[in-house]
Amino acid sequence: MAKLEIQIHSRKMLKPSIPTPNHLQTLKLSFFDQMVPRAYVPVLFHYLPSCSTTTERCDKLQKSLAQILTNFYPIAGRFNEDEFSIQCNDEGVEYVQTKVSADLAEFLHQGPNTELLNDFLPWPSAVPPYSDLPSSPLLGVQVNLFNCGGLVMGIQISHIVADAFTLATFVKEWAHTCLTGTTKDCLPSFGHLSSLFPTRVLSGIQYSPPSNRGTKSFTRRFVFDALAITKLKNTIKYSSAIKPTRVMVVMSLIWKVLAGISTAKNGHSRGSSFLFPINLRGKSKLPSLEHALGNGTMFGIADLEASQELNHELVGNTIRDTCVSIGKAARVDDVFCLVVNNQIKAVDMLCQGDEMDIYSCTSWCGFSWYEADFGWGKPFWVSSVSLDAIEVIMLMDTKDSDGVEAWVSLKENDMAEFERDDDILTFCSPLPK
């Protein structure tokens, strides 16, 4: 597919419609914020043409974004490295509006190349060129207007202030404000995590997904629809009474395929680990953690020895056991020790280099992405983009919420093997490349 012709119409900083009060102008970040990679998290919302005019939609988006920033005020601030805090100074978020010379429905029907999707973002690479500067915005929004009246909204948010739960909450509230013209009275729960888990002086336990520095990564999308997931579950025999979720079986299959590619490539089986964030909210006994914004996850780590055959229950058991451990952690220090121990384990595995394989998988399934109605209907598609990392997997819901889209990023030769694997060909819906 040819590269799209995208022209930038405007680029500006949008500030909160009401100034942030003095007593809220410094937000101390948490230990969890301290642990995340310094990167911007992207997501795209694709909307087919509606009866609203382009001018009306853009005006509503800008006005409502300024309104919602009064509640999500840290997002309009700037990161202070020295104090590891957010200066909630209302510097604003970057808002970009573009014109796309194409038809959105036709573009989507052709099965867009994942690399083309990055052009819908305000900062097409994973990290903006000025990301280390104190003046860097924490949020970027790009509204891409197609000739047909379709719209793709690209959002990037700094991982330092938001995980998937926080981003999904922000999008939900922004859409509500855009649709109704009103904001909710209660302020989001910023600062609660940092009050329970303040930053600590630590060294050597920060985890970053394997980078593609010097090696080109190839991201492809694989769709497991509801029928395929049912068939996949029926092929698996379970020793426990707990039935696996669609996310668990897709994770397990992808890990199995990647382990097989590694064995064929190296001539022998290697030990491997499958890492995935687990949301602490709703699983911990700690007060008021359920709605806390910021970063609130810890690693689940499933390990496979070189001589061990991959059991489809391994991922599910790891998720279950980690959730049980979180639920048993009654004190802040108990949760802290649990998180740090898994973090150290993840970093230790990275330090082993070529001795073992490490795969990182993030699931955004179960969040209300497809409920984001800004006033012109719910999105036709919510997507990721081409990922700037190697051996990384992103899982997202299909529109009917019964299937799973897997966005897999690998080296070129590994991707070629992955695409022609028998299990992938059996359980994935065919997509144009």
C-alpha positions as CSV (number, residue, x, y, z in Angstrom):
1,M,0.0,0.0,0.0
2,A,1.4,3.4,-1.0
3,K,2.2,5.9,1.7
4,L,-0.7,8.2,2.5
5,E,-0.6,11.9,1.7
6,I,-1.0,13.6,5.1
7,Q,-0.8,17.4,5.4
8,I,-0.5,19.1,8.8
9,H,-3.2,21.8,9.0
10,S,-2.4,23.1,12.5
11,R,-0.3,22.3,15.5
12,K,-0.9,24.0,18.9
13,M,-0.7,23.6,22.7
14,L,-4.0,23.2,24.4
15,K,-4.2,24.2,28.0
16,P,-6.8,23.4,30.7
17,S,-9.8,25.6,30.5
18,I,-9.5,26.5,34.2
19,P,-6.1,27.0,35.8
20,T,-4.8,24.4,38.2
21,P,-5.0,25.6,41.9
22,N,-1.7,26.3,43.6
23,H,-2.0,23.5,46.1
24,L,-2.2,20.9,43.2
25,Q,0.7,22.2,41.1
26,T,3.2,19.5,42.2
27,L,2.4,15.8,41.8
28,K,4.9,13.4,43.4
29,L,5.2,10.3,41.3
30,S,5.1,6.8,42.6
31,F,7.5,3.9,42.8
32,F,5.5,2.3,39.9
33,D,6.0,5.4,37.8
34,Q,9.7,5.1,38.6
35,M,9.9,1.6,37.1
36,V,8.3,2.1,33.7
37,P,10.2,2.7,30.5
38,R,10.6,6.3,29.3
39,A,8.4,6.0,26.3
40,Y,5.1,7.3,24.9
41,V,2.2,4.9,24.7
42,P,0.2,5.1,21.4
43,V,-3.4,4.2,20.4
44,L,-5.5,5.0,17.4
45,F,-9.3,5.4,17.2
46,H,-10.8,5.0,13.7
47,Y,-14.2,6.7,13.1
48,L,-16.2,6.3,9.8
49,P,-18.0,9.3,8.3
50,S,-20.8,10.8,10.3
51,C,-23.4,13.5,9.9
52,S,-21.3,16.0,11.9
53,T,-19.3,18.5,10.0
54,T,-15.5,18.5,10.2
55,T,-15.5,22.0,11.8
56,E,-18.0,20.9,14.4
57,R,-16.1,17.8,15.4
58,C,-12.8,19.6,15.6
59,D,-14.2,22.4,17.7
60,K,-15.9,20.0,20.1
61,L,-12.7,17.9,20.4
62,Q,-10.5,21.0,21.3
63,K,-13.1,22.5,23.7
64,S,-13.7,19.2,25.5
65,L,-10.0,18.4,25.7
66,A,-9.4,21.7,27.4
67,Q,-12.3,21.0,29.8
68,I,-11.2,17.5,30.7
69,L,-7.7,18.7,31.4
70,T,-9.0,20.6,34.4
71,N,-9.7,17.2,36.0
72,F,-6.7,15.4,34.5
73,Y,-4.4,18.4,35.3
74,P,-1.1,16.4,35.6
75,I,-1.3,15.4,32.0
76,A,-1.1,19.1,31.0
77,G,2.0,19.5,33.1
78,R,5.7,18.7,32.7
79,F,8.0,16.0,34.1
80,N,10.6,17.2,36.6
81,E,13.5,14.7,36.6
82,D,15.3,16.2,39.6
83,E,12.4,15.9,41.9
84,F,10.7,12.9,40.1
85,S,7.5,14.8,40.0
86,I,5.0,16.4,37.6
87,Q,4.9,20.2,37.7
88,C,1.2,20.7,37.0
89,N,1.8,24.1,35.5
90,D,-0.8,24.0,32.7
91,E,1.8,24.1,29.9
92,G,-0.6,22.1,27.9
93,V,-0.8,19.1,25.6
94,E,0.1,19.0,21.9
95,Y,-2.8,19.0,19.5
96,V,-2.3,18.4,15.8
97,Q,-4.9,18.5,13.0
98,T,-4.2,17.0,9.6
99,K,-5.9,16.5,6.2
100,V,-5.6,13.0,4.7
101,S,-6.1,12.6,0.9
102,A,-7.8,9.2,1.1
103,D,-11.0,7.3,1.8
104,L,-10.9,5.8,5.3
105,A,-13.2,2.9,4.6
106,E,-11.2,1.9,1.5
107,F,-7.9,2.3,3.5
108,L,-9.2,0.0,6.3
109,H,-10.7,-2.5,3.8
110,Q,-7.2,-3.0,2.2
111,G,-5.8,-4.0,5.6
112,P,-3.3,-1.2,6.2
113,N,0.4,-1.8,6.6
114,T,1.1,-1.3,10.3
115,E,4.0,1.1,9.5
116,L,1.5,3.5,7.8
117,L,-0.5,3.7,11.0
118,N,2.3,5.5,12.8
119,D,1.8,8.5,10.5
120,F,-1.5,9.1,12.4
121,L,0.4,9.9,15.6
122,P,1.6,13.4,16.6
123,W,5.1,11.9,17.1
124,P,5.4,9.0,14.6
125,S,8.4,7.4,16.4
126,A,7.9,5.8,19.8
127,V,9.7,8.6,21.6
128,P,9.5,12.3,20.5
129,P,12.9,13.8,19.7
130,Y,12.5,16.2,22.6
131,S,11.3,13.7,25.1
132,D,14.1,14.2,27.6
133,L,13.6,18.0,27.8
134,P,11.7,19.6,30.7
135,S,9.4,21.3,28.1
136,S,8.2,18.0,26.6
137,P,4.4,17.5,26.6
138,L,3.1,14.5,28.4
139,L,0.2,14.0,25.9
140,G,-0.1,14.4,22.1
141,V,-3.3,14.2,20.1
142,Q,-3.4,14.1,16.3
143,V,-6.8,14.4,14.6
144,N,-6.6,13.1,11.0
145,L,-9.4,14.1,8.8
146,F,-10.1,12.0,5.6
147,N,-11.6,13.3,2.4
148,C,-14.6,11.1,2.9
149,G,-15.4,12.6,6.3
150,G,-13.8,9.8,8.3
151,L,-11.5,10.6,11.2
152,V,-8.6,8.8,12.9
153,M,-7.5,10.1,16.2
154,G,-4.0,9.2,17.3
155,I,-3.1,9.6,21.0
156,Q,0.3,9.3,22.7
157,I,0.8,9.6,26.4
158,S,3.9,9.5,28.5
159,H,4.2,6.1,30.3
160,I,5.5,8.0,33.3
161,V,2.0,9.3,34.1
162,A,-0.2,6.6,32.7
163,D,-0.6,2.9,32.2
164,A,-3.4,1.4,30.1
165,F,-6.0,1.7,32.9
166,T,-5.2,5.4,33.2
167,L,-5.2,6.1,29.5
168,A,-8.5,4.2,29.1
169,T,-10.0,6.2,31.9
170,F,-8.8,9.5,30.4
171,V,-10.3,8.6,26.9
172,K,-13.6,7.5,28.5
173,E,-14.0,10.8,30.4
174,W,-12.9,13.0,27.5
175,A,-15.4,11.2,25.2
176,H,-18.1,11.8,27.9
177,T,-17.3,15.5,28.1
178,C,-17.2,15.9,24.3
179,L,-20.6,14.1,23.9
180,T,-22.4,15.9,26.8
181,G,-20.5,19.1,27.2
182,T,-20.1,18.4,30.9
183,T,-17.3,17.1,33.2
184,K,-17.8,15.0,36.3
185,D,-17.5,16.8,39.6
186,C,-15.2,14.4,41.4
187,L,-11.5,14.6,40.6
188,P,-9.7,11.5,39.4
189,S,-7.5,9.8,42.0
190,F,-4.0,11.2,41.2
191,G,-1.4,11.0,43.9
192,H,-2.9,8.1,45.8
193,L,-0.4,5.6,44.5
194,S,2.5,7.9,45.3
195,S,1.2,8.4,48.9
196,L,1.2,4.6,49.4
197,F,4.3,3.8,47.3
198,P,6.6,6.8,47.2
199,T,9.7,6.7,45.0
200,R,12.8,4.9,46.5
201,V,16.5,5.1,45.9
202,L,17.0,1.9,43.8
203,S,19.5,0.8,41.2
204,G,19.5,-1.8,38.5
205,I,15.9,-2.9,38.6
206,Q,14.4,-0.8,35.8
207,Y,13.0,-3.0,32.9
208,S,12.7,-1.9,29.3
209,P,11.4,-4.1,26.5
210,P,14.1,-5.3,24.1
211,S,14.9,-2.4,21.8
212,N,15.3,-2.6,18.1
213,R,18.3,-0.4,18.1
214,G,20.4,-1.4,15.0
215,T,17.8,-4.1,14.0
216,K,14.7,-3.4,12.1
217,S,11.6,-4.7,13.7
218,F,8.5,-5.9,11.8
219,T,5.1,-5.6,13.3
220,R,2.2,-7.6,12.0
221,R,-1.4,-7.9,13.2
222,F,-3.0,-11.4,13.8
223,V,-6.7,-11.7,14.5
224,F,-8.1,-14.6,16.6
225,D,-11.8,-14.4,16.2
226,A,-14.3,-15.9,18.7
227,L,-14.7,-19.2,16.6
228,A,-10.9,-19.6,16.4
229,I,-10.5,-19.1,20.2
230,T,-13.2,-21.7,20.9
231,K,-11.5,-24.1,18.6
232,L,-8.2,-23.4,20.3
233,K,-9.6,-23.9,23.8
234,N,-11.1,-27.3,22.6
235,T,-7.7,-28.5,21.5
236,I,-6.3,-28.1,25.0
237,K,-6.7,-30.5,27.9
238,Y,-6.7,-28.8,31.3
239,S,-5.7,-30.4,34.6
240,S,-7.4,-27.7,36.7
241,A,-11.0,-26.8,37.0
242,I,-10.3,-23.1,36.1
243,K,-10.9,-22.6,32.4
244,P,-8.5,-20.2,30.6
245,T,-9.6,-16.9,29.2
246,R,-9.2,-15.9,25.5
247,V,-6.2,-13.8,26.5
248,M,-4.5,-16.8,28.2
249,V,-4.9,-19.1,25.3
250,V,-3.7,-16.6,22.7
251,M,-0.7,-15.7,24.9
252,S,0.1,-19.4,25.3
253,L,-0.1,-20.1,21.5
254,I,2.1,-17.2,20.6
255,W,4.7,-18.3,23.2
256,K,4.6,-21.8,21.8
257,V,5.1,-20.6,18.3
258,L,8.0,-18.3,19.3
259,A,9.7,-21.1,21.3
260,G,9.4,-23.3,18.2
261,I,11.0,-20.7,16.0
262,S,13.9,-20.3,18.5
263,T,14.5,-24.0,18.7
264,A,14.6,-24.3,14.9
265,K,16.9,-21.3,14.6
266,N,19.4,-22.4,17.3
267,G,19.3,-26.1,16.7
268,H,18.3,-26.9,20.3
269,S,15.6,-25.8,22.8
270,R,16.4,-22.8,25.0
271,G,15.0,-21.6,28.2
272,S,12.5,-18.7,27.8
273,S,10.4,-16.4,29.9
274,F,7.1,-14.7,29.1
275,L,6.6,-11.4,30.9
276,F,3.3,-9.5,31.1
277,P,2.0,-6.7,33.3
278,I,-0.8,-7.5,35.8
279,N,-3.1,-4.7,37.0
280,L,-3.0,-4.4,40.8
281,R,-6.4,-2.6,40.8
282,G,-9.2,-4.8,42.0
283,K,-6.8,-7.5,43.2
284,S,-5.2,-5.8,46.2
285,K,-6.6,-5.3,49.7
286,L,-5.1,-1.9,50.0
287,P,-7.7,0.9,50.4
288,S,-8.9,3.0,47.4
289,L,-6.4,1.4,45.0
290,E,-9.1,0.3,42.6
291,H,-9.5,3.7,40.9
292,A,-6.0,5.1,41.4
293,L,-4.5,6.7,38.3
294,G,-0.9,6.6,37.2
295,N,1.0,3.3,36.9
296,G,-0.4,0.4,39.0
297,T,0.9,-2.8,37.5
298,M,3.5,-5.5,38.3
299,F,5.1,-8.2,36.2
300,G,3.8,-11.7,35.9
301,I,6.6,-14.0,34.8
302,A,6.1,-17.4,33.4
303,D,9.3,-19.5,33.0
304,L,10.0,-22.4,30.7
305,E,13.2,-24.5,31.2
306,A,15.1,-25.6,28.1
307,S,14.2,-29.2,28.5
308,Q,10.6,-28.5,29.4
309,E,7.6,-28.8,27.1
310,L,5.4,-25.8,27.0
311,N,2.2,-26.5,28.9
312,H,-0.8,-24.3,27.8
313,E,-1.7,-23.9,31.5
314,L,1.6,-22.3,32.4
315,V,0.5,-18.7,31.5
316,G,-2.9,-19.1,33.2
317,N,-1.3,-20.6,36.3
318,T,1.2,-17.8,36.5
319,I,-1.5,-15.1,36.2
320,R,-3.6,-16.9,38.9
321,D,-0.7,-17.4,41.3
322,T,0.4,-13.8,40.9
323,C,-3.1,-12.5,41.5
324,V,-3.4,-14.7,44.6
325,S,-0.1,-13.3,45.9
326,I,-1.3,-9.7,45.3
327,G,-4.5,-10.5,47.2
328,K,-2.6,-12.0,50.2
329,A,-0.4,-8.9,50.5
330,A,-2.2,-7.1,53.2
331,R,0.4,-4.3,53.8
332,V,2.1,-1.7,51.6
333,D,5.5,-3.3,52.3
334,D,4.2,-6.7,51.3
335,V,3.1,-5.4,47.9
336,F,6.3,-3.5,47.5
337,C,8.4,-6.7,48.1
338,L,6.3,-8.7,45.7
339,V,6.7,-6.1,43.0
340,V,10.5,-5.6,43.5
341,N,11.2,-9.3,43.6
342,N,9.5,-9.8,40.2
343,Q,11.2,-6.7,38.8
344,I,14.6,-8.0,39.9
345,K,13.9,-11.3,38.4
346,A,12.9,-9.7,35.0
347,V,16.1,-7.6,35.0
348,D,18.3,-10.5,35.9
349,M,16.8,-12.5,32.9
350,L,17.6,-9.6,30.6
351,C,21.2,-9.6,31.8
352,Q,21.6,-13.2,30.7
353,G,21.7,-11.9,27.1
354,D,21.8,-14.7,24.5
355,E,21.5,-17.5,27.0
356,M,17.7,-17.5,27.0
357,D,14.7,-15.9,25.2
358,I,12.5,-13.3,26.7
359,Y,9.1,-12.2,25.3
360,S,7.2,-9.3,26.6
361,C,3.4,-9.2,26.2
362,T,0.9,-6.5,27.2
363,S,-2.9,-7.1,27.1
364,W,-5.2,-4.1,26.7
365,C,-8.2,-6.5,26.4
366,G,-11.2,-5.7,28.7
367,F,-10.9,-1.9,28.7
368,S,-13.7,0.2,27.2
369,W,-11.8,1.4,24.1
370,Y,-14.8,0.7,21.8
371,E,-17.1,2.8,24.0
372,A,-15.3,6.0,23.1
373,D,-18.2,8.0,21.5
374,F,-17.2,11.6,21.2
375,G,-20.5,12.5,19.5
376,W,-20.3,10.8,16.1
377,G,-20.6,7.2,17.1
378,K,-18.4,4.5,18.5
379,P,-15.1,3.7,16.8
380,F,-15.1,1.3,13.9
381,W,-11.7,0.1,14.9
382,V,-9.3,0.7,17.8
383,S,-5.7,-0.2,16.9
384,S,-2.1,-0.2,18.0
385,V,0.7,0.9,15.6
386,S,4.1,-0.5,14.5
387,L,6.0,-1.3,17.6
388,D,9.5,0.0,18.2
389,A,10.8,-3.1,19.9
390,I,11.8,-6.7,19.3
391,E,9.9,-9.8,20.6
392,V,7.1,-7.7,22.0
393,I,3.4,-8.5,21.7
394,M,0.4,-6.3,22.2
395,L,-3.1,-7.8,22.6
396,M,-6.3,-5.8,22.0
397,D,-10.0,-6.6,21.8
398,T,-11.7,-7.1,18.5
399,K,-14.7,-4.9,18.0
400,D,-17.2,-7.6,19.2
401,S,-15.0,-8.1,22.3
402,D,-15.1,-11.8,21.8
403,G,-11.8,-12.1,19.8
404,V,-8.2,-10.9,20.2
405,E,-6.0,-8.9,17.9
406,A,-2.3,-9.7,18.5
407,W,0.2,-7.1,17.4
408,V,3.5,-9.0,17.2
409,S,6.9,-7.3,16.6
410,L,9.8,-9.5,15.6
411,K,13.0,-9.5,13.5
412,E,12.3,-10.0,9.7
413,N,13.4,-13.7,9.5
414,D,11.5,-14.6,12.7
415,M,8.4,-12.8,11.4
416,A,8.5,-14.8,8.2
417,E,8.6,-18.1,10.2
418,F,5.8,-16.9,12.5
419,E,3.5,-16.0,9.6
420,R,3.8,-19.5,8.1
421,D,3.6,-21.4,11.3
422,D,0.8,-24.1,11.1
423,D,-0.9,-23.0,14.3
424,I,-1.0,-19.3,13.2
425,L,-2.4,-20.3,9.8
426,T,-5.0,-22.5,11.5
427,F,-6.3,-20.1,14.1
428,C,-5.8,-16.6,12.6
429,S,-8.0,-14.9,10.2
430,P,-6.0,-14.1,7.0
431,L,-5.1,-10.4,6.7
432,P,-3.4,-8.5,3.8
433,K,0.2,-7.6,4.6
